[in-house]
């Protein structure tokens, strides 16, 4: 999860940060657990509608999105998936069809891959009952891996436990997203692609005061937050793409 540490002082600092994160995760989980189901349902719908109406979503041609898990109390993405994966009507503009990649956890060492899917039927439940793409499709062909794709993705829709308005994101502790996002940023830089927009979906009670979420060097900030009450652009890239 962390890089090789140069000295014991840095290691102690990191240990303190990881402890602070564990405490914060525990608090946020309790808050989420006590969230009123009707409020949660209302926010799920509002957040997804806000995404669907966002200029940066409408203009994205290729995107990565998480498959929500209600047991983890993640913001629902089922409406987004049905919109993205809907079969185009005959005669409709094929340019409006989006290419979608979704995550598959490979091991316990923060290794996650993103595979292209074209239907909800491409997903199977893993041992944790979380839906994931199988590495091969129904015809036995290997699915396209995001890191091997010939074209850049425009957008990542991200989950998390907590966020703040400066772009800090608190994950669940596995380091899967931070590792993948860092690798993708490096790939985009190598290929001279425009960097994708990192957008997190958040219930109102997941947004914390600024600087409460501790940071390590491996943490990747988000460009914007989407809440039930609207979109919170954070970086210049998010502000630019709001105007598209």
TORTIDO-755933 format. One record per residue: residue in three letters; x, y, z of N, C-alpha, C in turn; chain; residue number from 1. Coordinates in steps of 0.001 Angstrom, whole numbers, padded with zeros to 6 digits. Last residue first. Layout:
<ALA; <X; Y; Z>; <X; Y; Z>; <X; Y; Z>; A; NUM>
...
***
This chain:
<UNK; <-018729; 022587; -020819>; <-018832; 021949; -022152>; <-020215; 022093; -022742>; A; 244>
<UNK; <-018351; 023505; -018304>; <-018832; 024487; -019296>; <-019048; 023878; -020682>; A; 243>
<UNK; <-017261; 021531; -016846>; <-018630; 021925; -016475>; <-019239; 022798; -017573>; A; 242>
<UNK; <-014705; 021505; -017664>; <-015614; 020532; -018289>; <-017062; 020730; -017874>; A; 241>
<UNK; <-013579; 023505; -016070>; <-013560; 023620; -017537>; <-014611; 022715; -018169>; A; 240>
<UNK; <-013904; 022404; -013528>; <-014579; 023666; -013862>; <-014658; 023855; -015373>; A; 239>
<UNK; <-012213; 020195; -013729>; <-013659; 019987; -013507>; <-014439; 021242; -013871>; A; 238>
<UNK; <-009762; 021474; -014048>; <-010238; 020539; -015090>; <-011743; 020326; -014962>; A; 237>
<UNK; <-009438; 022875; -011635>; <-009667; 023631; -012868>; <-010230; 022736; -013989>; A; 236>
<UNK; <-011300; 020962; -009088>; <-010099; 021334; -009827>; <-010433; 022185; -011049>; A; 235>
<UNK; <-014021; 020849; -008183>; <-012908; 021161; -007276>; <-011694; 021676; -008041>; A; 234>
<UNK; <-017566; 021155; -008281>; <-016299; 021075; -009013>; <-015161; 021523; -008102>; A; 233>
<UNK; <-020121; 019521; -007136>; <-019119; 020392; -006523>; <-017829; 020232; -007318>; A; 232>
<UNK; <-023493; 019399; -008118>; <-022110; 019022; -008413>; <-021174; 020036; -007768>; A; 231>
<UNK; <-026314; 018705; -005882>; <-025637; 019239; -007060>; <-024213; 018754; -007206>; A; 230>
<UNK; <-027633; 017412; -003876>; <-027983; 018822; -004104>; <-027241; 019442; -005280>; A; 229>
<UNK; <-026561; 014894; -003819>; <-027986; 015019; -004159>; <-028346; 016462; -004489>; A; 228>
<UNK; <-023312; 015266; -005409>; <-024186; 015027; -004261>; <-025640; 015161; -004735>; A; 227>
<UNK; <-020229; 014613; -006722>; <-021642; 014729; -007079>; <-022462; 014331; -005854>; A; 226>
<UNK; <-017145; 016340; -006915>; <-018062; 015499; -006142>; <-019463; 015693; -006699>; A; 225>
<UNK; <-014048; 016317; -008777>; <-015397; 016843; -008487>; <-016153; 015836; -007637>; A; 224>
<UNK; <-011534; 015235; -008791>; <-011724; 016529; -009454>; <-013063; 017172; -009114>; A; 223>
<UNK; <-009825; 013738; -005954>; <-010846; 013749; -007004>; <-011009; 015171; -007556>; A; 222>
<UNK; <-006405; 012572; -005296>; <-007582; 013425; -005070>; <-008582; 013331; -006222>; A; 221>
<UNK; <-004954; 009645; -004179>; <-005258; 010400; -005405>; <-006510; 011242; -005149>; A; 220>
<UNK; <-002348; 008837; -001956>; <-003768; 009174; -002125>; <-003977; 010051; -003363>; A; 219>
<UNK; <000312; 008397; -001423>; <-000319; 007560; -002454>; <-001772; 007921; -002731>; A; 218>
<UNK; <001107; 010001; 000719>; <001595; 010346; -000630>; <000897; 009553; -001747>; A; 217>
<UNK; <-001939; 010486; 002633>; <-000627; 009858; 002442>; <-000178; 010201; 001027>; A; 216>
<UNK; <-003969; 012578; 004734>; <-003428; 012226; 003417>; <-002115; 011487; 003517>; A; 215>
<UNK; <-007057; 012500; 006630>; <-005596; 012579; 006538>; <-005105; 012064; 005187>; A; 214>
<UNK; <-009814; 014532; 006650>; <-009321; 013289; 006050>; <-007806; 013391; 005919>; A; 213>
<UNK; <-010015; 017106; 007468>; <-010238; 016072; 008496>; <-009703; 014735; 007974>; A; 212>
<UNK; <-009767; 018968; 005431>; <-008539; 018548; 006121>; <-008768; 017594; 007294>; A; 211>
<UNK; <-013107; 020218; 005649>; <-011812; 020130; 004973>; <-010689; 019797; 005938>; A; 210>
<UNK; <-015665; 018030; 006893>; <-014970; 019320; 006877>; <-013583; 019146; 006260>; A; 209>
<UNK; <-017154; 015614; 004602>; <-016612; 016059; 005886>; <-015969; 017438; 005737>; A; 208>
<UNK; <-019731; 013885; 003250>; <-018853; 015033; 003003>; <-018437; 015647; 004339>; A; 207>
<UNK; <-021558; 012002; 003844>; <-020183; 011526; 003635>; <-019206; 012676; 003395>; A; 206>
<UNK; <-024069; 013058; 003933>; <-023403; 012850; 005230>; <-021982; 012288; 005085>; A; 205>
<UNK; <-024815; 013108; 001231>; <-024529; 014375; 001925>; <-023750; 014143; 003224>; A; 204>
<UNK; <-023076; 010634; -000704>; <-024234; 011040; 000106>; <-023830; 012299; 000869>; A; 203>
<UNK; <-021319; 010935; -003790>; <-021322; 011032; -002333>; <-022679; 011390; -001741>; A; 202>
<UNK; <-019043; 009965; -006235>; <-020465; 010085; -005901>; <-020606; 009981; -004390>; A; 201>
<UNK; <-016313; 011647; -007797>; <-016821; 010768; -006749>; <-018297; 011036; -006484>; A; 200>
<UNK; <-014371; 011691; -010693>; <-015579; 012219; -010054>; <-016111; 011205; -009037>; A; 199>
<UNK; <-011747; 012626; -012529>; <-012068; 011720; -011423>; <-013227; 012327; -010626>; A; 198>
<UNK; <-011246; 012763; -015974>; <-011832; 013449; -014826>; <-012172; 012401; -013767>; A; 197>
<UNK; <-008079; 011872; -017496>; <-009517; 011732; -017262>; <-009957; 012553; -016057>; A; 196>
<UNK; <-005803; 013872; -019396>; <-006096; 013144; -018159>; <-007613; 013030; -017975>; A; 195>
<UNK; <-005220; 013277; -022825>; <-005785; 014173; -021809>; <-006122; 013340; -020569>; A; 194>
<UNK; <-002192; 011530; -023632>; <-003650; 011650; -023629>; <-004062; 012708; -022611>; A; 193>
<UNK; <000452; 010683; -023966>; <000091; 012066; -024288>; <-001417; 012250; -024454>; A; 192>
<UNK; <001233; 008311; -023030>; <000610; 008305; -024355>; <000183; 009707; -024816>; A; 191>
<UNK; <002199; 009016; -020502>; <003078; 008354; -021475>; <002537; 008483; -022901>; A; 190>
<UNK; <-000187; 009968; -019332>; <000948; 010876; -019524>; <001902; 010327; -020591>; A; 189>
<UNK; <-001691; 007656; -019219>; <-002195; 008791; -020009>; <-001060; 009775; -020311>; A; 188>
<UNK; <-000085; 006172; -017434>; <-000314; 005691; -018800>; <-000753; 006847; -019714>; A; 187>
<UNK; <-000346; 007708; -015098>; <000981; 007524; -015699>; <000856; 007088; -017161>; A; 186>
<UNK; <-003073; 007414; -014630>; <-002526; 008768; -014844>; <-001158; 008684; -015531>; A; 185>
<UNK; <-003146; 004668; -014148>; <-003799; 005201; -015348>; <-003298; 006615; -015662>; A; 184>
<UNK; <-001746; 004459; -011757>; <-001231; 003774; -012957>; <-001854; 004356; -014222>; A; 183>
<UNK; <-003486; 005947; -010129>; <-002102; 006398; -010321>; <-001523; 005781; -011588>; A; 182>
<UNK; <-005764; 004333; -010226>; <-005832; 005703; -010743>; <-004432; 006257; -011020>; A; 181>
<UNK; <-004838; 001949; -008972>; <-005278; 001934; -010369>; <-005259; 003346; -010975>; A; 180>
<UNK; <-004248; 002908; -006366>; <-003230; 002227; -007172>; <-003586; 002279; -008649>; A; 179>
<UNK; <-006710; 003935; -005537>; <-005549; 004831; -005609>; <-004457; 004225; -006486>; A; 178>
<UNK; <-008300; 001582; -005600>; <-008553; 002688; -006529>; <-007347; 003607; -006654>; A; 177>
<UNK; <-007061; -000083; -003604>; <-007297; -000539; -004982>; <-007457; 000625; -005966>; A; 176>
<UNK; <-006647; 000267; -000912>; <-005724; 000940; -001829>; <-005947; 000611; -003299>; A; 175>
<UNK; <-008200; -000628; 001172>; <-007488; -001611; 000357>; <-006477; -001007; -000602>; A; 174>
<UNK; <-009661; 001309; 002505>; <-008422; 000837; 003125>; <-007627; -000151; 002297>; A; 173>
<UNK; <-011782; 002523; 001374>; <-012082; 001495; 002379>; <-010827; 000856; 002969>; A; 172>
<UNK; <-010935; 006054; 001098>; <-011414; 004768; 000592>; <-011669; 003785; 001725>; A; 171>
<UNK; <-011527; 009357; 001147>; <-011194; 008274; 002064>; <-011801; 006987; 001513>; A; 170>
<UNK; <-010258; 012062; -000668>; <-011149; 010897; -000690>; <-010634; 009846; 000287>; A; 169>
<UNK; <-010187; 015583; -001211>; <-009671; 014398; -000499>; <-010720; 013287; -000483>; A; 168>
<UNK; <-011224; 017855; -002345>; <-010921; 016724; -003218>; <-010333; 015505; -002528>; A; 167>
<UNK; <-012144; 019796; -000821>; <-010840; 020093; -001439>; <-010384; 018912; -002289>; A; 166>
<UNK; <-014427; 018941; 000363>; <-014584; 019821; -000799>; <-013256; 020278; -001396>; A; 165>
<UNK; <-013968; 015392; 001063>; <-014146; 016790; 001447>; <-014099; 017656; 000193>; A; 164>
<UNK; <-015419; 012149; 001850>; <-014779; 013103; 000950>; <-014796; 014481; 001603>; A; 163>
<UNK; <-015666; 008595; 002478>; <-015831; 010004; 002859>; <-015007; 010885; 001928>; A; 162>
<UNK; <-015659; 006205; 001073>; <-016355; 006268; 002371>; <-016616; 007710; 002796>; A; 161>
<UNK; <-016423; 005752; -002442>; <-015555; 006099; -001316>; <-016373; 006124; -000038>; A; 160>
<UNK; <-016324; 005429; -006067>; <-016962; 005309; -004753>; <-016000; 005799; -003673>; A; 159>
<UNK; <-016283; 007316; -009170>; <-015623; 006631; -008061>; <-016485; 006534; -006805>; A; 158>
<UNK; <-016002; 007323; -012539>; <-016989; 007549; -011473>; <-016586; 006672; -010292>; A; 157>
<UNK; <-013825; 008806; -014766>; <-013936; 007741; -013763>; <-015010; 008167; -012763>; A; 156>
<UNK; <-013558; 009688; -018213>; <-014198; 009878; -016906>; <-014115; 008620; -016051>; A; 155>
<UNK; <-012460; 009144; -020650>; <-012711; 010548; -020321>; <-013037; 010757; -018841>; A; 154>
<UNK; <-009817; 006990; -021680>; <-011144; 007193; -021081>; <-011250; 008653; -020652>; A; 153>
<UNK; <-008120; 006762; -024904>; <-008229; 007160; -023497>; <-009664; 007164; -022982>; A; 152>
<UNK; <-007558; 003745; -026842>; <-008065; 005118; -026710>; <-008238; 005468; -025236>; A; 151>
<UNK; <-006734; 001182; -026737>; <-006047; 002069; -027691>; <-006473; 003527; -027579>; A; 150>
<UNK; <-006182; -000597; -023624>; <-007052; 000047; -024613>; <-006264; 001017; -025498>; A; 149>
<UNK; <-004902; -001749; -021558>; <-004446; -002148; -022895>; <-005239; -001447; -024015>; A; 148>
<UNK; <-006168; -000890; -019309>; <-004750; -000532; -019448>; <-004171; -000930; -020801>; A; 147>
<UNK; <-008749; -002031; -019585>; <-008558; -000582; -019661>; <-007106; -000202; -019958>; A; 146>
<UNK; <-009046; -004894; -021543>; <-008567; -004331; -020282>; <-008298; -002841; -020508>; A; 145>
<UNK; <-011638; -006591; -023112>; <-010635; -005530; -023232>; <-010329; -004947; -021859>; A; 144>
<UNK; <-011847; -010125; -022413>; <-012410; -008766; -022422>; <-011284; -007737; -022550>; A; 143>
<UNK; <-011212; -012877; -024524>; <-010755; -012018; -023421>; <-011388; -010640; -023539>; A; 142>
<UNK; <-013848; -015114; -025399>; <-012869; -014098; -025792>; <-012477; -013250; -024586>; A; 141>
<UNK; <-015879; -016881; -024848>; <-014514; -017298; -024516>; <-013440; -016306; -024930>; A; 140>
<UNK; <-018356; -015939; -025184>; <-017782; -016671; -026324>; <-016345; -017117; -026079>; A; 139>
<UNK; <-018847; -014503; -022908>; <-019619; -015735; -023104>; <-019065; -016590; -024242>; A; 138>
<UNK; <-015473; -013306; -022066>; <-016905; -013158; -022330>; <-017568; -014514; -022595>; A; 137>
<UNK; <-013197; -013280; -019278>; <-013545; -013676; -020650>; <-015056; -013554; -020836>; A; 136>
<UNK; <-013172; -012291; -016694>; <-012108; -011840; -017608>; <-012369; -012231; -019063>; A; 135>
<UNK; <-016411; -011107; -015655>; <-015501; -012235; -015831>; <-014421; -011779; -016813>; A; 134>
<UNK; <-017016; -008204; -013671>; <-016952; -008824; -014998>; <-016044; -010050; -014953>; A; 133>
<UNK; <-018997; -008465; -010628>; <-017758; -008141; -011343>; <-017822; -008734; -012749>; A; 132>
<UNK; <-020874; -007781; -007728>; <-020863; -008078; -009163>; <-019568; -007585; -009813>; A; 131>
<UNK; <-020343; -009373; -004664>; <-020216; -008121; -005412>; <-020116; -008478; -006890>; A; 130>
<UNK; <-020235; -011523; -002977>; <-021541; -011182; -003571>; <-021528; -009806; -004240>; A; 129>
<UNK; <-017754; -012292; -002401>; <-018321; -011301; -001480>; <-019717; -010851; -001946>; A; 128>
<UNK; <-017089; -013905; -004527>; <-017282; -014559; -003217>; <-017898; -013617; -002183>; A; 127>
<UNK; <-019033; -012235; -007164>; <-017829; -012869; -006613>; <-018129; -013461; -005233>; A; 126>
<UNK; <-021431; -012563; -009746>; <-021171; -012258; -008328>; <-019902; -012972; -007867>; A; 125>
<UNK; <-020833; -011145; -013006>; <-021110; -012302; -012149>; <-020755; -011930; -010704>; A; 124>
<UNK; <-021828; -009458; -016031>; <-021367; -009434; -014639>; <-021742; -010709; -013887>; A; 123>
<UNK; <-022986; -009342; -018450>; <-021554; -009643; -018454>; <-020995; -009740; -017025>; A; 122>
<UNK; <-025522; -008409; -018181>; <-025348; -009875; -018163>; <-023883; -010290; -018184>; A; 121>
<UNK; <-025311; -005769; -018698>; <-025342; -006158; -017280>; <-025127; -007668; -017153>; A; 120>
<UNK; <-023051; -005258; -021463>; <-024361; -005632; -020925>; <-024228; -005970; -019446>; A; 119>
<UNK; <-020540; -004750; -022174>; <-021562; -004144; -023034>; <-022968; -004464; -022548>; A; 118>
<UNK; <-017429; -003863; -020589>; <-018642; -004679; -020678>; <-019645; -003966; -021590>; A; 117>
<UNK; <-013939; -003923; -020109>; <-015053; -003409; -020902>; <-016223; -004385; -020849>; A; 116>
<UNK; <-012443; -003850; -016845>; <-012763; -004533; -018097>; <-013966; -003898; -018782>; A; 115>
<UNK; <-009785; -003050; -014803>; <-011057; -002550; -015341>; <-011283; -003201; -016702>; A; 114>
<UNK; <-008361; -004573; -011858>; <-008367; -004277; -013293>; <-009740; -003749; -013681>; A; 113>
<UNK; <-006330; -004269; -008966>; <-007670; -004264; -009554>; <-007533; -003938; -011033>; A; 112>
<UNK; <-004510; -004944; -006203>; <-004480; -005104; -007662>; <-005904; -005260; -008197>; A; 111>
<UNK; <-004014; -004894; -003495>; <-004418; -003637; -004144>; <-004421; -003716; -005666>; A; 110>
<UNK; <-003664; -007619; -002860>; <-002533; -006682; -002842>; <-002811; -005418; -003642>; A; 109>
<UNK; <-005439; -009616; -003092>; <-005544; -008808; -001869>; <-004421; -007775; -001770>; A; 108>
<UNK; <-006627; -009552; -006540>; <-005973; -010186; -005385>; <-006121; -009263; -004173>; A; 107>
<UNK; <-008404; -008379; -008380>; <-007595; -009539; -008779>; <-006974; -010276; -007591>; A; 106>
<UNK; <-011567; -007052; -008876>; <-010464; -007193; -007915>; <-009726; -008492; -008223>; A; 105>
<UNK; <-012683; -005195; -011509>; <-012581; -006576; -011037>; <-011356; -006647; -010118>; A; 104>
<UNK; <-014792; -002454; -012607>; <-013676; -003061; -011879>; <-013831; -004551; -011559>; A; 103>
<UNK; <-015589; -001599; -016079>; <-015959; -001786; -014662>; <-014882; -002594; -013944>; A; 102>
<UNK; <-016150; 000624; -018774>; <-015244; -000311; -018106>; <-015642; -000393; -016632>; A; 101>
<UNK; <-018030; 001394; -021693>; <-017966; 001312; -020223>; <-016986; 000241; -019751>; A; 100>
<UNK; <-018707; 003774; -024099>; <-017972; 002537; -023822>; <-017676; 002499; -022331>; A; 99>
<UNK; <-021873; 005043; -025170>; <-020653; 005156; -024366>; <-020015; 003785; -024155>; A; 98>
<UNK; <-023433; 006486; -027932>; <-023198; 005245; -027188>; <-021861; 005350; -026469>; A; 97>
<UNK; <-023544; 008654; -029518>; <-024040; 008844; -028147>; <-023819; 007593; -027294>; A; 96>
<UNK; <-022777; 007862; -031996>; <-021806; 008626; -031211>; <-022266; 008839; -029768>; A; 95>
<UNK; <-024935; 006768; -033235>; <-024036; 005832; -032546>; <-022999; 006566; -031695>; A; 94>
<UNK; <-028062; 008111; -033126>; <-026664; 008478; -033352>; <-025754; 007557; -032547>; A; 93>
<UNK; <-030574; 005814; -034356>; <-030056; 006812; -033405>; <-028565; 007032; -033657>; A; 92>
<UNK; <-031347; 003823; -036019>; <-031370; 005174; -036577>; <-030825; 006217; -035618>; A; 91>
<UNK; <-032648; 001885; -033446>; <-032300; 001957; -034861>; <-032398; 003396; -035361>; A; 90>
<UNK; <-031368; 002756; -030249>; <-032545; 002547; -031105>; <-032095; 002692; -032557>; A; 89>
<UNK; <-028835; 001024; -028459>; <-029256; 002177; -029256>; <-030437; 001831; -030162>; A; 88>
<UNK; <-029461; -000394; -025317>; <-029221; -000667; -026737>; <-029677; 000536; -027557>; A; 87>
<UNK; <-027858; 000915; -022413>; <-029077; 000699; -023195>; <-028732; 000513; -024671>; A; 86>
<UNK; <-025731; 001434; -020786>; <-025730; 000169; -021527>; <-026972; -000061; -022378>; A; 85>
<UNK; <-026284; 003902; -019604>; <-025066; 003740; -020401>; <-025157; 002518; -021314>; A; 84>
<UNK; <-028696; 003373; -018242>; <-028635; 004439; -019255>; <-027435; 004226; -020195>; A; 83>
<UNK; <-027954; 001346; -016508>; <-029007; 001058; -017486>; <-029030; 002117; -018593>; A; 82>
<UNK; <-025975; 002705; -015034>; <-025620; 001546; -015857>; <-026688; 001262; -016907>; A; 81>
<UNK; <-027499; 004625; -013722>; <-026438; 005049; -014640>; <-026084; 003911; -015593>; A; 80>
<UNK; <-029037; 002988; -012111>; <-029703; 003801; -013143>; <-028681; 004275; -014183>; A; 79>
<UNK; <-027078; 001863; -010414>; <-027852; 001002; -011322>; <-028551; 001790; -012436>; A; 78>
<UNK; <-025533; 002982; -008482>; <-025178; 003333; -009868>; <-026038; 002566; -010878>; A; 77>
<UNK; <-025860; 004353; -005190>; <-026359; 003466; -006242>; <-025910; 003944; -007625>; A; 76>
<UNK; <-023223; 004737; -002962>; <-024226; 005428; -003777>; <-024574; 004522; -004960>; A; 75>
<UNK; <-022885; 001950; -000718>; <-022335; 002849; -001727>; <-023483; 003532; -002466>; A; 74>
<UNK; <-023164; 000066; 001347>; <-023832; 001369; 001414>; <-023162; 002394; 000498>; A; 73>
<UNK; <-022398; -002461; 001134>; <-021327; -001509; 001476>; <-021860; -000086; 001607>; A; 72>
<UNK; <-024766; -003550; 000320>; <-024234; -003989; 001625>; <-023111; -003049; 002089>; A; 71>
<UNK; <-025063; -002550; -002252>; <-025902; -001975; -001192>; <-025391; -002369; 000200>; A; 70>
<UNK; <-022662; -001582; -004431>; <-023004; -002707; -003557>; <-023789; -002145; -002374>; A; 69>
<UNK; <-022304; -000520; -007849>; <-022635; -000264; -006443>; <-023039; -001543; -005710>; A; 68>
<UNK; <-019575; -000658; -009743>; <-020879; -001320; -009623>; <-021259; -001249; -008148>; A; 67>
<UNK; <-017947; 002300; -011017>; <-018057; 001186; -010067>; <-019475; 000620; -010072>; A; 66>
<UNK; <-016721; 003037; -014301>; <-017675; 003265; -013207>; <-017719; 002048; -012305>; A; 65>
<UNK; <-015129; 004798; -016883>; <-015033; 003721; -015901>; <-016014; 004053; -014780>; A; 64>
<UNK; <-015816; 005596; -020373>; <-015742; 005876; -018938>; <-015606; 004609; -018108>; A; 63>
<UNK; <-015919; 007335; -023372>; <-015428; 006133; -022696>; <-015292; 006466; -021217>; A; 62>
<UNK; <-017140; 009722; -023900>; <-017369; 008603; -024822>; <-016932; 007272; -024216>; A; 61>
<UNK; <-018711; 012508; -022395>; <-017758; 011387; -022275>; <-018141; 010250; -023223>; A; 60>
<UNK; <-020690; 014414; -022524>; <-019653; 014461; -023557>; <-018688; 013278; -023495>; A; 59>
<UNK; <-022258; 013820; -020291>; <-022856; 013762; -021634>; <-021790; 013701; -022722>; A; 58>
<UNK; <-020423; 014347; -018243>; <-020930; 012980; -018464>; <-021467; 012842; -019881>; A; 57>
<UNK; <-019938; 017056; -018467>; <-018798; 016145; -018608>; <-019241; 014691; -018765>; A; 56>
<UNK; <-022541; 018116; -017992>; <-021913; 018247; -019310>; <-020765; 017257; -019516>; A; 55>
<UNK; <-024925; 016137; -016194>; <-023655; 016883; -016187>; <-023034; 016940; -017583>; A; 54>
<UNK; <-027127; 014537; -016084>; <-027310; 015880; -016647>; <-025994; 016658; -016777>; A; 53>
<UNK; <-026206; 012248; -014836>; <-026743; 012134; -016198>; <-026893; 013495; -016886>; A; 52>
<UNK; <-025585; 013287; -012277>; <-024529; 012770; -013153>; <-025008; 012780; -014606>; A; 51>
<UNK; <-028152; 013891; -011352>; <-027164; 014973; -011495>; <-026002; 014548; -012398>; A; 50>
<UNK; <-029255; 011340; -011248>; <-029818; 012330; -012184>; <-028838; 013473; -012429>; A; 49>
<UNK; <-027693; 010288; -009172>; <-027587; 009716; -010524>; <-028163; 010668; -011578>; A; 48>
<UNK; <-028570; 011931; -007051>; <-027152; 011911; -007440>; <-027005; 011392; -008872>; A; 47>
<UNK; <-031334; 011291; -006897>; <-030896; 012665; -007198>; <-029448; 012700; -007691>; A; 46>
<UNK; <-031283; 008552; -006198>; <-031935; 009000; -007440>; <-031399; 010368; -007858>; A; 45>
<UNK; <-029901; 008634; -003744>; <-029445; 007762; -004841>; <-029989; 008253; -006185>; A; 44>
<UNK; <-031539; 010285; -002189>; <-030235; 010797; -002622>; <-029672; 009957; -003778>; A; 43>
<UNK; <-033754; 008561; -001820>; <-033934; 009879; -002451>; <-032605; 010396; -003004>; A; 42>
<UNK; <-032485; 006475; -000433>; <-033135; 006217; -001730>; <-033319; 007511; -002519>; A; 41>
<UNK; <-031736; 007847; 001897>; <-030728; 007214; 001042>; <-031278; 006989; -000368>; A; 40>
<UNK; <-034197; 008492; 002917>; <-033275; 009573; 002538>; <-032226; 009022; 001572>; A; 39>
<UNK; <-035145; 005942; 003450>; <-035876; 006766; 002480>; <-035017; 007943; 002007>; A; 38>
<UNK; <-033309; 004982; 005391>; <-033407; 004336; 004074>; <-034132; 005192; 003031>; A; 37>
<UNK; <-031183; 007124; 007208>; <-032573; 006761; 006961>; <-032714; 006181; 005543>; A; 36>
<UNK; <-028153; 005846; 008439>; <-028814; 006726; 007466>; <-030225; 006224; 007174>; A; 35>
<UNK; <-026657; 004243; 010032>; <-027842; 004855; 010648>; <-028603; 005772; 009698>; A; 34>
<UNK; <-024570; 003570; 008383>; <-025467; 002492; 008851>; <-026761; 003071; 009408>; A; 33>
<UNK; <-023227; 005967; 008160>; <-023908; 005418; 006988>; <-024937; 004360; 007387>; A; 32>
<UNK; <-022175; 006137; 010768>; <-023087; 007177; 010272>; <-023899; 006662; 009089>; A; 31>
<UNK; <-020495; 003898; 010754>; <-021616; 003979; 011721>; <-022655; 004991; 011256>; A; 30>
<UNK; <-018678; 004675; 008772>; <-019497; 003454; 008598>; <-020709; 003479; 009521>; A; 29>
<UNK; <-017493; 006890; 009993>; <-018316; 007093; 008797>; <-019215; 005870; 008558>; A; 28>
<UNK; <-016088; 005638; 012121>; <-017119; 006665; 012386>; <-018073; 006799; 011210>; A; 27>
<UNK; <-014316; 003987; 010704>; <-015256; 003402; 011663>; <-016413; 004360; 011947>; A; 26>
<UNK; <-012798; 005879; 009321>; <-013624; 004895; 008590>; <-014698; 004313; 009499>; A; 25>
<UNK; <-011496; 007133; 011469>; <-012446; 007896; 010654>; <-013372; 006953; 009870>; A; 24>
<UNK; <-009835; 005066; 012323>; <-010814; 005653; 013252>; <-011913; 006371; 012481>; A; 23>
<UNK; <-008274; 004706; 010022>; <-009094; 003597; 010554>; <-010193; 004112; 011468>; A; 22>
<UNK; <-007000; 007203; 009839>; <-007925; 006772; 008786>; <-008844; 005657; 009285>; A; 21>
<UNK; <-005371; 007136; 012093>; <-006414; 008175; 011991>; <-007465; 007771; 010955>; A; 20>
<UNK; <-003700; 005040; 011282>; <-004544; 004877; 012475>; <-005695; 005884; 012443>; A; 19>
<UNK; <-002418; 006195; 009115>; <-003244; 004996; 008894>; <-004185; 004751; 010083>; A; 18>
<UNK; <-001041; 008256; 010482>; <-002070; 008591; 009484>; <-002996; 007394; 009255>; A; 17>
<UNK; <000735; 006751; 012036>; <-000237; 007645; 012691>; <-001386; 007967; 011737>; A; 16>
<UNK; <002229; 005552; 010025>; <001471; 004703; 010962>; <000384; 005515; 011663>; A; 15>
<UNK; <003439; 007833; 008922>; <002474; 007052; 008137>; <001608; 006180; 009031>; A; 14>
<UNK; <005114; 008534; 011051>; <004102; 009479; 010584>; <003013; 008740; 009799>; A; 13>
<UNK; <006753; 006294; 011167>; <005906; 006637; 012320>; <004775; 007571; 011914>; A; 12>
<UNK; <008042; 006547; 008682>; <007213; 005364; 008956>; <006255; 005648; 010117>; A; 11>
<UNK; <009480; 008877; 009050>; <008412; 008864; 008045>; <007461; 007695; 008294>; A; 10>
<UNK; <011216; 007893; 011020>; <010368; 009053; 011290>; <009176; 009101; 010324>; A; 9>
<UNK; <012680; 005835; 009813>; <011681; 005500; 010842>; <010723; 006653; 011146>; A; 8>
<UNK; <012932; 006492; 006201>; <013434; 006470; 007582>; <012306; 006207; 008578>; A; 7>
<UNK; <011807; 005896; 003665>; <013222; 006235; 003793>; <013733; 006128; 005225>; A; 6>
<UNK; <009768; 003182; 002681>; <009923; 004392; 003496>; <011405; 004632; 003778>; A; 5>
<UNK; <008400; 002218; -000340>; <009462; 001960; 000639>; <009740; 003268; 001373>; A; 4>
<UNK; <004830; 003082; -000361>; <006127; 002864; -000987>; <007167; 002582; 000095>; A; 3>
<UNK; <001965; 001238; 000791>; <002826; 002408; 000798>; <004142; 002070; 000123>; A; 2>
<UNK; <000815; -001198; 000000>; <000000; 000000; 000000>; <000858; 001260; 000000>; A; 1>
***
